Amino acid sequence: MFIFNTKSKEEAEQWVKTDPAVQAGIFSYEIFPWYGSAALPLYLKHHEEITKENP
């Protein structure tokens, strides 16, 4: 699963089609719009501080 920060589903599809596994027919894809918090990039930097080493 990938989350792309694009302006359209078409742009995301262009990116997905560059994947060698998609081009070879190994993987297929479906594209769904998803809207997340605009603050996501700000709190991702804290990920290492709060993740467990041995979950």
Buried (B, 14 or more C-beta within 10 A) or exposed (E): EEEEEBEEEEEBEEEBEEEEEBEEEEEEEEBEEEEEEEEEEEEEEEEEEEEEEEE
